[in-house]
Amino acid sequence: MSNIPYTYLLKWSSTNAKYYGVRYSKNCNPSDLWVKYFTSSSIVANYVLEHGDPDIIQIRKTFNDVDSARQWEQTVLK
């Protein structure tokens, strides 16, 4: 399996809550988002318990290296 770092957006339309994150672990792949990988955020985990799964799950950008992915996440969050 190839390692493809990526950023993603989760959104709950009913509450307008959004979460923007990055994944760059060994063997990560965008196809795993919300199938095998559900974020490492405890805030998201608790939100899902209260409100259910997000109805919008998007891969926003893929990267060739971890540093670029992490820097992009920080740029978007600022």
C-alpha positions in Angstrom: 0.0 0.0 0.0 1.3 3.4 -0.8 1.5 6.3 1.6 -0.5 9.3 0.4 -0.7 12.2 3.0 -3.9 14.2 2.6 -6.1 16.9 4.2 -9.8 16.5 4.6 -13.0 18.2 5.6 -15.8 16.8 7.7 -19.1 18.7 8.0 -22.4 18.2 9.8 -24.9 20.3 7.8 -27.5 20.1 10.5 -25.3 22.0 13.0 -22.9 23.7 10.5 -20.0 22.2 12.5 -16.8 21.7 10.5 -13.5 19.9 11.0 -10.4 20.2 8.8 -7.7 17.7 9.4 -4.6 16.1 8.0 -3.5 12.4 7.8 0.1 11.4 7.2 0.6 8.1 9.0 2.4 5.1 7.6 0.4 3.5 4.8 -2.3 6.2 4.9 -4.5 6.5 1.8 -7.5 8.8 1.1 -9.7 5.9 0.4 -9.6 4.9 4.1 -11.3 8.2 5.3 -14.4 7.3 7.2 -14.1 3.7 6.2 -11.1 2.6 8.3 -9.9 6.0 9.6 -12.2 8.2 11.6 -9.7 10.9 12.6 -7.5 11.0 15.7 -9.4 13.9 17.2 -11.2 13.1 20.5 -13.3 16.2 19.9 -14.6 14.7 16.6 -15.2 11.3 18.3 -17.3 13.0 21.0 -19.2 15.0 18.4 -20.0 11.9 16.4 -21.4 10.3 19.6 -23.7 13.3 20.1 -24.6 14.1 16.5 -23.8 11.1 14.3 -21.5 10.8 11.4 -20.8 13.9 9.2 -22.9 14.1 6.1 -20.0 15.8 4.2 -16.7 13.9 4.0 -14.2 15.3 1.5 -10.6 14.8 0.6 -9.4 18.3 0.0 -5.9 17.8 -1.2 -3.3 15.0 -1.5 0.5 15.5 -1.1 3.8 13.8 -2.0 5.3 14.3 1.5 4.3 14.7 5.1 5.8 18.2 5.6 3.7 19.7 2.7 0.5 18.1 4.1 1.1 19.5 7.6 2.0 22.9 6.4 -1.1 23.1 4.2 -3.3 22.1 7.1 -1.8 25.0 9.2 -2.3 27.4 6.3 -6.0 26.5 6.0 -6.6 26.6 9.7 -5.1 30.1 10.0 
